[in-house]
Amino acid sequence: MTLGYFVPRASHAEDVERTVSFYDRFPVIHGLYRDISRWTGLSVSQILTDGIPTDENGLRNSLLGVRSIAAQLAVCDVLAEAGIRPGALLALSQGITSASAMAGALDRRAMFEMLWYQRNVPQPDPDGPAEAVAFCHVEPGDDPERYYGSHREGVWAATDFGPQPDGAGRNIIISGYKTAIEELAAAEPANVMTWWTRGTSALHSPLRQPSSDYMKSYLADIEFRDPVIPLAGCLTPTLLATGDDVRDAIWRNWVRPASLPYGIAEMVRVGVKLLIAPGPSMLDEHLGLISFPFPVLSVREPSDIEVAVAKVEELGIGFVSTHS
């Protein structure tokens, strides 16, 4: 039996209070934040507690990436101190970046330098068509593709969460031009829920090709190693088996749709019996909408560490070493 970590997109909510509670209680993570400060030039307070600027999208997104992935890795370090380490990784969206370090494919320093560098990634033209994302519920028997692609110009499937636990259809995230998504939401109000904030971009769609190309060029000179534990990236129905696979997944993630069922199938294949989601993430918002064939624990509060240890002991899942 194998213990897996589920590493989805880290929460972009400024969940400072929870992160500070880990920082205050577990000195083991203080070194991580000092290292990130040294690697990026940001102060520990900028990484941990300071406000995030709202007027520069590239800078804001980069700071959010540094902060949220630092929180994920901090929880991993606390779990490791408690004797818990993953034997497999299920990574979704930006989680591929975080999981690359957990799997030993990318040094933490290189990863955080990359996250900070991403403030330079090309942003959508402010004078061009606005972009957006939306949540879409597909009823049983309905065709998901009628909400995007050739059926809806300017709308693409971004993330497939798969079937709901109760069998009442499936859920996807769609991505594309804001006008096209608004028109779709108006035509399908019972199934499409729009949401966006200032500067929302159409991740996992062809509209982010300039960003993908920019990061492909940057990553070409970065050293990647083969993952030391199974790593599923949800972009294809296979594991990311080599360092090159992981490198490609990071830049392709900008433009390719993600499928959580792909990754779940790989976790079943490698024998995962429990998933732990370390740190605040989009899982907090969508857990009830995803059908997992094994228990999933979200470790968001310091008290959740004891719960995770107890569950791992209950299932008798062995610990394995991983690099960071």
N, C-alpha and C positions, 0 to 999 in steps of 0.2 A: 504493500500500500504506500501511496506517495502523498505528501503534503504539497499543495500548490499555492502559489500566490497569484491573486488576480490584480493586475496593475492596469486599471483603465486610465483615461484622462484624469489627471489630478484635479481636484476641485479648484475652480477659479474664483469661488467665493473667498473673500478675504477672511478666512476662518482663523484669525490670529489667536483668539482665546484658547482654542484647543491645542494649537501648536505650542503656544507658550506654556500650557500646562505640562506638556511632555518635556519641554526644555527645562522647566523649573524642577521637575521631579527626577529626571534621569540625566545625571552629569555625563553619561557615556556619549551623549550627542553634542556636547559643547564643542568637542574637537572637530566634528563635522562642520559646524557653522563657522568656526574659525578658519577651517580649510577653504570653505566656499568663499569667504571674505577675501582670503589671500589670492585665490584663483581668479576672482572676478573684479576685485577692487571695490566691491560693495562693502559697507559696514555690516556688522552682525544685525544691527537694528533695522537696516534697510531690507535685509533678507527676512527678518523675523517679524517685525512689528510696524515699521513705518508705513505711512500711507502710500498708495500706488498712484502715480500720475495718471490723469485721464486725458491729457491733451495730445499725447504722442502715442499712437497705436503700437508702433514697433517697440518702443521702450516699455510700454505698459505690458504687452504680451510677453516680452522677454523677462521682465521682473516677476510677473505672475508665474512663468515657467520655472524660474530659479526657486522662487518661494515654495511653490506647491510640490515640486519634485524633491526639494530639500526636506519637506515635511514627510513625504513618503519614505525616503531613505532613513530619516531619523527614526521612524517607527520600526523599520526593518532592523536597525541597529539595536533598538530596545528589545525587540523580539529575539534577536541573536544572543543578546546578553542573557536572556531567559532560557536559552537553549533551543530556540526554534529557528530553523532555516529551511528554505523551500527546496523541494526536489524537482519542481517544474514551475514554469512561469506562463501565465496567460496574460498577454499584453494587448491592450486595445487603444488605438489612436495614439495620443501623445505618450501613453504608457509604454510604447515600444522604446522610447528614449530612456525612461526610467529603468525599465526591465533590462536594457542592454548593460547597464552597470551592475544590476543584481546578478546577472548571468555571467559576469566576468568578460563580456565581449568588448566593453569600452571602459577605460579608466574613469573614475569619478571626476578627476580633474579635467580630462578631455571633455566629458559630458557637460560639466557646468560652464566651461569655457565656450562650448558650442551654444548652450542655452543663452548665455549672455551675448554672444555674437549674433544671435538671431534677431536682436533689435535692429539690425541692418537689413533684414529680409524685406524685399519689395512688398509694399502694402497696396491694396486696391486703390486705383486712381480716385481721389476724392471728387474729381469732376466727372468721373465715369458713372456707369450704372451701379447703383447700390447693390450689395450682396446680402444674403440672409440665410438662416437655417430654420427648420421647422420640424416639429414632431408629427409623425403620421401613424395613425392606427389603421391597420388593414383588417377588415372583418373576415371571418372564416369564409372561404370560397371566393373571396375577392382576389383580383389580380394585382399584386403590388406594383407591377410595372405601369399600370395606368396612371400612377401618380408622378411619374418621372420619365426621363429618357425620350424615346421617340414619340411618346404620348403627350409629353409636356415639354415644349421647347424651353430651354433655360433652367430646367430643374433636373437634378441628378440624385441618385441614391447615395447617401453618405455613409450611414452606419445601419446595419441590420442587427437588431437585438434578438431576432428569432421569435419563436412562438411564446405567447404568454403562458404562465404556469397553469392557468385555468382553461387553456385551450381556446380562449375567446379571441382568436386572431393572432396577429403578430405586430410588432412595432418597429418602425424604422425612423431614422433621421434623414430628412432630405435637405439638399443644399443647392444654392444657385442664385439667380438674380432675384432681388427683393420683389420687383414688380410681378415676375412670373409666379413666385410663391404666394404673394398676396392674392393673385387671381385664382390660384388653385385653392387657397383657403376659403375664398368667397364661394367657390363652386362646390367645395366639400367641407362645409363647416363642422360636420359631425366627426370628421376624421383627421383634419389637419389643424394643428394648433401652432400659430406662429409665435416666435419670440426672438428678440434681438436687442442688442445694446449698441451704443455708438461704436462704429468701427468693426461691426461683425463682418467676418469674411467667410466665404463659402469653402470651408475646409473639406477635404475628400472629394473635390470636384475639379474638373479641368480648368476652372477659373483661377486656381492657385498654381498653375504651371510655372509662372515666373519665380515664385517662392521655391518650388521644388527644384528647378534648375539651379537656382542660387545655392541651395543647400547641397545639391549633388556636387557642385564644383568645390565647395568648402570641404566636404567630407572625403573627397578623393585623396587628400593627403593625411587623413587621420588613421591611426592604427586601430584596426578591429581584430579581435581574436575570436576563435570559434567559441560559442557558448559552452559553459561547463555543465549546464543542466538543460533539459528540454525547454525550448522557448517558442511559443506560438505567437505570431504577430497579427493574426486575423485578416491579413491581406490576401492570403492564398490558403488553400486547404492542406498546408504542409507546415512542418516546423521550420524555424530559421536555424539551419544546421551549421552554417559557416559564418565567419566574420563578415565576408562579403554580403551574405544574405541579410545580416543585421544592418550593415551600412545602407544597402539598397532600400530596406524597409523604412528607414528613417526619412529618406528624402521622397520615397514614393508615397508615404503616408499622407503627404499634402494633397495628392491628386487621386489616389485610389480609394474606392469604397472599402469599408471594413465590414467584416461579417463575424459577429460573435459566435454563431454556430460553428464556423470553421475552427475557431480556437477551442471551443468546448469539446468538439469531437476529438481533437488532439489530446486534450487533458484526459479524456476517457481512455484513449488508446494507451497512454503511458501509465495508467493506473492511479490517477489522482482520486482520493477519497474525501478530501476536505480542501476548500479554498479559503485563504485568508486575504482580505483586501487591506493592505497597510496604509493607513492615513486617510484623510478626507478625500473623497473622489466623487465622480459622477454616479458611482454605484449607490451613494446615499439617496439619490433622487430616483433611480430607476430599478432598484433591486427587485421590487415587487412585480416588475414588468418582464423579468428575464427568467426563463426556465432552466435551472441548473440541475443536473442529475446527481448532485452531491451537496452537502451542506456548505454554506458560505458565511463566513464571519467577517464583519467589518470592524477593524480596530481603529477607532477614532478617538477614544478617551483613554487616559492611563489605566483606568479600571478594566478596560477591555483586554489588557495584557494577561491578567489572571484568568479571564474567561477563555482566551485562546490556548493558554498552557493547559488548562483543565480539559479542553476539548481534544487537544492533540494527545494527551495522556489517555483519555477515555477511548479513543480510536486506536491507540497503540501504533501511531505512525512514527516511524523512525526518522531521525534527523540526519541530514546530509550536509556536507560542507559546500559552501559557495564562495566565490570571490567577490570583492567589492572595490 
